[in-house]
Amino acid sequence: MDVRLDVETQPREEIATSDFALGAEITRLMALLDKIGNGKITRIEVRAGLPRRVTLEDRCAVTDRAT
């Protein structure tokens, strides 16, 4: 369990609305998830409730260069 004592716990205002705009970080994360396909996310760094950095492994196609 990780409890932050330096901030008040309050529900997000967006909960009361049926539609709201997502932040740029969330939009970029969703676009990245669409792109990686067979990749593997090893870490998502979240600060202040927003994804700030993603570490992933992407399977690269290996080609035979024997000539």
Secondary structure, DSSP 4 states (H G I P E B T S, - for coil): ----SSS-----GGGG-S--PPPHHHHHHHHHHHHHTT-EEEEEEEETTEEEEEEEE-PPPP-----
